[in-house]
Amino acid sequence: MYDVAIAGAGPVGLFLACELGLRGCSVIVLEREPEAGSAWRAAPLGVRGLMAASMAGFYRRGMLRELLGVDELADQPTELQGVGHFAGIMIDPTKIDVAAMPYRLPTPAPEAMMTDLAHVEAVLEERAIKLGVEIRRGTTVTDLTQYDDHVAVRAGETEYTARWLVGTDGGRSTVRRLAGFEFVGTEPLFTGYTMQVEVDDPTKLNPGFNPTPHGMYLAMRFPGHIGVLDYDGGANHRTPDLTKEHLQEVLRRVSGTDVTVTEVHTASTYTDRAMQTTTYRRDRVLLAGDAAHIHSPLGGQGLNTGLGDAMNLGWKLAATIQGHAPDGLLDTYTTERHPIGGWVLDWTRAQVTVLKPGPHGQALQGLMRELLDTPDGAQYIYSKISGMVNRYDLGSEHPLVGRVAPEFRLEDGTRLADLMEDGHGVLLDFTGQLGGLDLNSHIRYAAGPATDDLGLDAVLIRPDGVVAWAGDADRNAFEQAAKRWFA
């Protein structure tokens, strides 16, 4: 029997597998696709953006070099390049002052990067295998049965048993359906198209995001890679045969040009249907990523939200399996991540509304352009999509508690990331006043002055990089926080 079975070997499932494997759990990943790195995962179709909170997660698990493809890491410049958009309205990076954002310190982790799913998965799969995770490809989950102490998972003729099952198997999750999760939300306003095509004259299509009276089209940096939003109520989603004629008609109508599609290499559709399960756990089955929440890709939050789920769940599930979790720890996965998922759904709904054809959408577009042209507006939008201002309600009034921890550096050169690679929690004691405490074995202790302590005496950081406690060197307050998270 495995400790955990994970359905789905995308970035979310593989990151979760790494988190569990790091803590010595036995893990099997069941993936329906027979091979990794399909055309839909590689560039250009598989290109995605990783934002600051996700980059911090890779850095603090020692995978940033592989992700960036570099031999050495150095602190990133504070001057940003491209940092994203809101409803196709690009954020001007010159209006963003990272150093002025609260609780930010220099770090080798970039604020954002464009990459593709195949590369992210390759980095994670290599790490997962090193940690002893089994990955079975060409294995489709077809049924499951829950028992008091385990889950039986049927895949073809084979049955796998595990103490826990996690569904990371995408927006049409089989695990979600079989386990009976309630999936609620809003129906679509548009059909989105992603296509790799050849056209008669690419100059007819303006590069970048182009809102129009009929929706929006996006001519991406890869030749022939085009996206279209057609506000048809989702009527053409999953059209069985996306013919050249159909794609040309939609592209012409939305773009307002006479562009001719001469060849179709590949194409698919999606919608802005925004749905979320009412809970992320039913007994011994949990969900993460698109299995728990779906929405339009506007704003690039899907991959990052799923990785955040995996970071939050991994250490809590491992502690539960290994018998050292405080009461109710696993329940905090839903209470912390469900509101984040709900926010992402609303964030994308707002962008869908801004782009809606007609005078109401155009009025909103004008307002958003004016706001994003101001430093305060640009800074606000960027801070939200970076993931670094997301805050869990951990019952503390301290504004740092519940946030992703800044990259503290002790004067001896030790960085927070150096202390987090093994998946432990960390107590940073900048004044040394907490020395001599009888610390839980799952908390790594480091004492000494910091190059910038942000005015704090000490900080307790959970294994997922979230601040659990911060402030003066109050032993009683620290012990209460440590007991809550590390029992």
N, C-alpha and C positions, 0 to 999 in steps of 0.2 A: 504494500500500500504506500502511495506517495503522500507526502504532506499536503501538496497542492497540485491540482491539475489546472492548467490555464488553457482556455480555448481561444486561439488566435495568436499568431506570431508576428503581429505588427509591432511598431515601436512601443505601444503601451504594454502589450503582453510581454515583450522581451525585457523592457525596463523593470517591470514587476518581477519577472523571473530572476533578473540579476539581483534585485533587492532581497528576495527570499533566499537565493543561493548564497549570497554574501553572509547570511546569518546561519548557514548550515542546514537549511530546509531541503528536503528532497522534492524536486519539481519536475513535472513533465508538461511540455507545451504541445498542444495538438493543433496543427495547422492544416486547413483544407487544401491550400494550394500546394502542388507537388514540388515546386521549386521556388527559391527566393529570387528577387530581382526582376520581376516581370516588367514589361514596357510601361505599365501603369504605375510602377513604383520608382522607376528610374527617370532621370531628366529626359525631356522637359515635362512630361505629364505628371511625374511624381514630385515636382518641386514644391517645397513648403518652407515656411519661415519658422525659425526657432527664436523665441524671445528670451529676455534676460533671465526670468525665473527658471526656464528650462535649461539655459546655458549654465546657470549656477549649479543645477542638479548634476549635469554631466561633469562639470569641473570638480565638484565635491566627491564624486565617485571615481576620480582618476581617469576619466575617459575623454577629457577635452582635447588632448593632443591628437588622439585618433580621429576625433570628430572634425577638428580643424585641419588635419593633415600636416602638422608641424612637429618639429623635434623639440623645440623649447617654447615655453610660455613666457609672456611678458605682460605687464599691466597695459590694459587697453587705453588708447587716447580718449579723452572726454569729448572730442569733436566727433559727431556722428555722421554716418553716411545715410543711406536710405533706412527709414525706421518704420515704414508702414503707411496705412491710409485709413480713412473712415469714409465708407460709402464711395470709394473711388477717389476721394479728395486726398491727395498726397500730403503728408505731414512734412513741413519744411524742417530739416534737421538743424538748420542754423538757429531756429527758434527754441531748441531744446537745450537746457543746461542741466546735464546729468549731475554735476557736482552740487547743484542747488536743491536737488531732490532729497527728501528727508531720509536719513539713515542709509546713505550710500557712501561706500569707500572704494578706493581703487582696487581693481580686480583683473586678472588675466581673462576672465570670461567676457566675451563680447556682449554688447547690449542686444544684438540680433545677428542672425546669419541666415542666408538662403542656402538650402541644401536639398537633397531629395530623399525620399523615404527609403530607397534601396541602400543608400550610404548609411543612414541612421540605423537601419536594421542590421546591416553588416557589422557595424561597430558593436552594437548591443549583442548580437548573436555570438560573436567571438568571445565577448566577456562572459556571457551566460554559459557557454560550453566550458570555459576555463573554471567556472564555479560549480561544475557538475550537473548543470541542467540538461535534461533530455529534451530534444526537439524532434517530433515526429511529423514529417510533412506528408501531404496526400492523405490526411486523416481527418475525416469530416464527422463532427459530433452529430449524432442522430437521435439520441435519447439520453435521459438522465433520471436517476431515482435517488431521492434523499433518504438517509437513515439517521438515526440518533447521533451516530459518531462518524459517519463518512458519507460520501456521495459516490454512486456508481455511474460511470459515464460510458455510454455506448458509442462506438465509432466503427461503423461497418459491422464486421463479425467479432470485433474485439471489445471487451469490457475492461475499463480502467477504473481502479478504485483510489480515492484520495480523501483525505480528511476534509478538504475544502476544495471547492471549484470556483474559479473566477472566469467570468465571461468577458473577454476583450475582443470579441469576434464581430465588431463593427455595427453599423447602423441597422442592419437586418439581422441582428443577433439571434442565433438559434437558442443559445443558453437563456437569453431573456425570455423568449417565448416558452420554452420547455419548463422553466422554473416558475412561470406565472406572474412575472412582474407586471405591474400596471404602468402603462406608457401613455402619458397625457401631454397635450400641448396644443399647437395651432397648425392649421392646414396651410398649404403653400399659396403664395401669390405669383410665383414665377417658375418657369422651367429654365434651368441653367444648362448651357452646353459647354463642354470642353472638347476641342477638336484639334487634330494635327492634320492640316490640309495644305494644298498648294492652290494659290490664287493667281489670276491673270496679271494683276498689278498690285503688289503689296503696298505701294505708296497711297493707294486709295483709302487705306485704313490708318488712322492716326495712332502712333505708339502710345502705350499706357492705357489708363482707364478713360473711357469716353461715355459719360452719361448722355443719353439722347431722349427725344420726346417719346420713344418707344421702349426704353429700358437702358441697357448699357452694353457696350462691347469692350473687350480688352485685347489689344494686340500685344502679346508678350515679347520678351527679349529673344526668345527662340523663334527663328523664322517659321511661319506657318502655324504657330501655336496660338490659338485664338479662343477666347471665352466670350460667351454671349448670355445675357439675362433677358428673357422674353416673358413679359408679364401676362401670361396666359392662364394663371391659376394652376399651374403645374400640369396642364392638359396633355403635354407631349412628353412628360417624363416616362422613361423606359419605353419609348417608341421602339418597337422591335427591329425596324430596319431604318437606320439613320442614313437615308440616301443622300447622294450629292445634291440632288434637286431640293430636298427638304432643308438641308443645312444652308444652301445658297439662299433660299427664300427667306429663312429666318435672319441670316446675316445681313442680307440686303435691307430687309424691312427695319431691323433694329438700328443698323449703322447709317441708314439713309444714303447709301452709296449704290453704285451699279456693279460692285465687285462680283467677279465670276469665280466660283470654285471649280478648279480644273481636275483635282484629284483629292480623294479622301484616304488618308492613311489609317486614322482611327478616330473614334468619336464616342462620347457618352453624355448622359444627362444626369442632372441632380435637381433638387428643389430647395426651397427655403423652409420646408416643413420643420418646425421647431418642437421637439418632443423630449420629455425627460421622465425617467422612472420616478415613482413617488418615494422610493427608498432604494438604496444601493446594496441592500442585503436582504435576502430571504433565507433564514436559517443558515445552512452551510454553503449557500451560493451567493457570490458577490459579483458585481458588475463594475467595469471601469471603461473610460474612454467612450467611443461612439455607441457601445452597447448600452450605456447608461444615459446618454444625451446626444441628440442630433440637432443640427441647425445648418444654416447656409455657411459657406466658407468665407463670407465677407468678414474682413478684419483679421483673418488668419489665426483664430483662437482654438480651432479644433484639436490639432496635434498637441499644442501646449497645455490645453485643459486636460487631455488624456494623460499626458506625462505627469501633470500635477496629481491626478488621481493615483497613479502608480507609486509616486513618491510618498504620498500620504498613507496609502494602504499597506505598502510592503513591510515596514517595520512593525506596524500594529498587528498584522496577521502573523508575522514571525514570532512576536512576543507571545501571542495567544497560543500558537502551536507549541512553543517551548515552555509554557507554563509560568512565565514571569510577567504576564500582563496585569496591570491593575484592573479592578472591576470596571467593566464598561468600556475598556479601551477600544475594542473593535467597533463599538457603536458610534464612536466619535468620527469614524470614517464618513458615515452618512451625514452626521450633523455638521461636519466641517466642509465637506466637498459638495454637498447638495446645493447650498446657497451659491457657491461659485459657479456650478453648472447652470443654475437659474439665471445668474447675472449674465453669463455668456449668451444664453438664449435671448434675453432682452437686448443685449448689445447688438446682436445680429438682426433682431427684429427692427430695431431703430434704423439700421442702415438700409434694410429692405424698404422701409417706409420713406426714407429720404430719396431713394432712387425711383420710387413709384412714379410712373408717367402721369402727367397732368399738372395743373397749376399748384396743387397742394404739395406734391413732391418737389416741384421746382422752387417753391417758396422756401421749403426746408433746406434744399441744396444751397440756395443763396445765403441763408442764415449760417449754415455750417461752414461755408467758405470764409465768411467774414470772421467767425470765431477761430477757425484754424489759421487764419492769417495773423492772429495775435499770439504773442509769446505765452500768455496764460492759457489760451485755448489749446494751442499745440502741446504745451507741457502737460495739460490735463489728459488729453486723449492719449498721448504717448505713455504717460504714467500708468494708465489703465491697461493698455495692451501689453505693456512690459511684464505684467504679472507681479511686479515688485511691491505694489501698494495693496495687493489683495491681503486681507487680514482676517484670520479666524478669530471668532469670539471665544477667547480662553478664560474669560472672567476677570481679566486684569484691566485696570485703567491705564497702565503704562502703554504709550502709543507704539512701542516697538514690539510688545508681546503679541504674538499671532502672525507676525510678518516673517518673510524670508530674512534670515540674519545677514547683516552686512559682512563683508569679507575682512574681519578683524585680522590684524597682523601684530604679533608680539615683537618687542624690540630685538629679541634674539633671532628674528627672521621666520619664526614659525607662523604659518597661516592657518586660519580656521579650516580650510580645505585639507591641509595636511593631516588634521586631527579627525576628519570625517570619512576618510576613504574606507575604513573598516566597518562603517555603519553604526558606530556607537553614538550616543549622545555626548555632548561636550559641555563642561563647565569651564568658562574662562574667568579666572580670578585675577583681575588687573591689579588689585592692591595686596593680595596675599592674605587677606583677613579671613578667608574661608579654609585656610590650610588646617589639616588635622581632622577634617570631617570624615566620618565613616561612609564613604561613597558607595553607591550601588555599582556592581561590577560592569554595568552597561553604560556607565558615565565615565568618559575620559576627562581627566583633570589637567589643566594647564594654568600655571600662574606666572605672572610677571607683567610689567608695564607694556602697554600697547603703543604703537606709533600714533594711534588716534582711538581713544576709548569712548568717544562720543559722550563723555561726561558720566560714564557708568563705572561702578565698582566691580560688577560681575554680571555675567550673562550665562544662562542655561539654555542650550540649544538642543532641540530634539533631533533624532536621527534623520528626519526629513529636511533638516536645515531651518526649521521654524523656531523662533525664539519662544521658549516656554516661560521664562522668567528673566527679568532684568531690573537693575536698580542698585540700591545701596547694598553693602555686604551684610545683609540681615540673615543670620543663620536659620532662624525659624521660618522666614518666608521662603528661603531656598529649600529647606527640607520639606515643606508642604508642597512646593512645586515638583520636587524630585519624586516624592511619593505618589503624586497624581499621575505622573507619566512613566515612572520607572519602577514603581512598587518594590 
